[in-house]
Amino acid sequence: MRSLIKILSLACAGFLGMGAGLVAVMVPSTLVAQTIGVSIPAATHGWAGGLNYHAEQTKARLEAAHPGLSIVIVTAGSASEQANDLEDLVAVHNIDALVILPFESAPLTGPVSNVKRGGVFITVVDRGLSEPGIQDVYVAGNNTEMGRVSGEYIKEALGGSGDIVVLRGIPTVVDEQRFDGFMASIAGSGINVLDNQYANWNRDDGFTVMQDFLARFPKIDAVWAQDDDIAIGVIQAVRQAGREDDLFIVGGAGMKEIVKRVMDGDRLTPVDVLYPPAMISTAMELTALKFIANMPVEGEYILGSPLITRDNAEQYYFPESPF
Amino acid sequence: MPTIDLKTAGPFVALLLIFGIGILVSDAFLSAGNLTNILARSSFIGIVAIGATFVITAGGIDLSVGSLAAFISGCMILLMNSLVDTIDSPIAIVLLAMLASVGIGAVAGLVNGLLTTRAKIEAFIVTLGTMGIYRSLVTYMADGGTLSLNFGIGDVYSAVYYNTLFGLPYPVWVFLAVAVIAYVLLNMTVFGRHCFAVGSNENVARYSAINVDRVKTATYILQGVCVAIATIIYVPRLGSASGQTGILWELEAIAAVIIGGTVLKGGYGRIWGAVVGALMLTLIGNILNLTDSVSNYLNGAVQGIIVIVAVYLQRGSWRKH
């Protein structure tokens, strides 16, 4: 498929060399047909799977509602593959707008900037670019806030004091911001973090690390797992040790299995903290509005990380989504 | 050759040293719960590493084991979920899935073996290719998310991982049984001797009327079956499979094999070495989780140093053979 695209793009290159300048001039609302390119990471883990699901859903919804609009979704397995995708989107699909969740910030700043120079409307999602002024719209979750909300809940639920353990993700900026937000929110309280270890945002490591925490600490009052995949591993380890009644677990992201548990009033996972992969839908809808209604949408949209509780869980539950 | 015994003991000495460090580091280390956790945890990599010992001894390499484990997990879960409505007995469903698992593992091994021997493609490339294929197949089957086992079956099946016999979890017994069978196969049968011969020098083995292709293919099939057995005890632990399942198992298994004294370029292999290697890798991770005296950021560095030291302890022993 990719090689086919490459061949096509080569074939088109000649035409486009002549056409590019014209298109840039003709783009304003007189043109009925508009194309939005969406470039996101491939569905290699749970959260990205949810991202892909919501992108496809939004594409179907937008295209059905607005016949002139066509949306092209491409997924990449690495930053360099994503840079190639951007070239294809411009050369083959002649996009008017780009919605991109960059694999990594720094390596994609240049390629996105090139797309921008061709007069394309740019929407950046979740991971900001390294240089300001390139994007027209920025939609993102708030990792510091996510950590803060988790910390506030644990502090309140334990009545201001208790012993907890923290399972972290992969050493990245995202993990660092969440962890710092969490630590700041419990600073000065009686909450004591016994230890924190990386569980790499996956179930097996969540299980292993939690087993070791349980062996090491006879008294644990709460677990901050930061992520729902980790939380699933933690739940199994706690069950194996028979300590379900001594502690509770706070995950994060909004995976359907965990949201379901919250909805059912599971004592072990009383709440979850949202970090929604559906933010891609927000970004796509905003970008589409620009063309459909020519509304002013430029700006930054930082989504909150609300606490999912038994009372509001239903509105965050997507049983059809893979995540 | 008086030095050989000392060298053979190398991995065991290293294991004891790490064990000693564990005792010093934390009071929780020697608790029965922690020790059984370590044993049960090492059984996955350990069983895969036992299979890898055959492949590497015969001069091959298999990079596809981690992806294959993920793929087999996915197939088992989908199969069990689809049988819920047609078969009443959960035990029958689980047994069928186990059978399917071994079947898929053997066929996957056969494919790797035939592509290396008949199609004459380098094992590294063949298994790098199948590694990518299985990994994306499981991601595709899960729609990029996670496949979860039906709750009712998961309840029954979880006994395979969590229940114990004479105080040890089932996975440990399976690990032990696989190790004993593999030891006999590698050290006391004609097939085992052929593995050594093929790995030492393929041409000489061929002139000695050994069917080199058949021996090599058989090692890949054994590897596939070992992956299937490891998967059978892995699935009941969390009851799920995703694109992240079994990531880097291939490297851990190869590392366990080499730590144990098997020679990466073939010709010499040790089953007990692979068992010790797998235990050692698990122990290091466990000890790092039990202490906060080492910064989280340095975990990888500590692991690297210990692995290099462990291999240094038994270096050169194979040259004597």
HADDOCK unambig.tbl for C-alpha pairs under 7 A between the chains (distance, minus, plus):
assign (segid A and resid 43 and name CA) (segid B and resid 144 and name CA) 4.43 0.50 0.50
assign (segid A and resid 44 and name CA) (segid B and resid 139 and name CA) 6.43 0.50 0.50
assign (segid A and resid 44 and name CA) (segid B and resid 144 and name CA) 5.65 0.50 0.50
assign (segid A and resid 44 and name CA) (segid B and resid 243 and name CA) 5.70 0.50 0.50
assign (segid A and resid 45 and name CA) (segid B and resid 144 and name CA) 6.03 0.50 0.50
assign (segid A and resid 45 and name CA) (segid B and resid 145 and name CA) 6.14 0.50 0.50
assign (segid A and resid 45 and name CA) (segid B and resid 243 and name CA) 6.06 0.50 0.50
assign (segid A and resid 45 and name CA) (segid B and resid 244 and name CA) 6.52 0.50 0.50
assign (segid A and resid 46 and name CA) (segid B and resid 144 and name CA) 6.26 0.50 0.50
assign (segid A and resid 46 and name CA) (segid B and resid 145 and name CA) 4.40 0.50 0.50
assign (segid A and resid 46 and name CA) (segid B and resid 146 and name CA) 6.45 0.50 0.50
assign (segid A and resid 49 and name CA) (segid B and resid 143 and name CA) 6.67 0.50 0.50
assign (segid A and resid 49 and name CA) (segid B and resid 144 and name CA) 4.24 0.50 0.50
assign (segid A and resid 49 and name CA) (segid B and resid 145 and name CA) 5.05 0.50 0.50
assign (segid A and resid 195 and name CA) (segid B and resid 292 and name CA) 6.91 0.50 0.50
assign (segid A and resid 197 and name CA) (segid B and resid 296 and name CA) 6.43 0.50 0.50
assign (segid A and resid 209 and name CA) (segid B and resid 289 and name CA) 6.56 0.50 0.50
assign (segid A and resid 212 and name CA) (segid B and resid 286 and name CA) 6.69 0.50 0.50
assign (segid A and resid 212 and name CA) (segid B and resid 289 and name CA) 6.17 0.50 0.50
assign (segid A and resid 212 and name CA) (segid B and resid 290 and name CA) 6.35 0.50 0.50
assign (segid A and resid 215 and name CA) (segid B and resid 28 and name CA) 5.94 0.50 0.50
assign (segid A and resid 215 and name CA) (segid B and resid 33 and name CA) 6.83 0.50 0.50
assign (segid A and resid 215 and name CA) (segid B and resid 34 and name CA) 5.95 0.50 0.50
assign (segid A and resid 216 and name CA) (segid B and resid 28 and name CA) 5.15 0.50 0.50
assign (segid A and resid 216 and name CA) (segid B and resid 290 and name CA) 6.28 0.50 0.50
assign (segid A and resid 233 and name CA) (segid B and resid 238 and name CA) 6.83 0.50 0.50
assign (segid A and resid 236 and name CA) (segid B and resid 238 and name CA) 6.85 0.50 0.50
assign (segid A and resid 322 and name CA) (segid B and resid 143 and name CA) 6.26 0.50 0.50
assign (segid A and resid 322 and name CA) (segid B and resid 144 and name CA) 6.88 0.50 0.50
assign (segid A and resid 322 and name CA) (segid B and resid 145 and name CA) 4.77 0.50 0.50
assign (segid A and resid 322 and name CA) (segid B and resid 146 and name CA) 6.83 0.50 0.50
assign (segid A and resid 323 and name CA) (segid B and resid 145 and name CA) 5.51 0.50 0.50
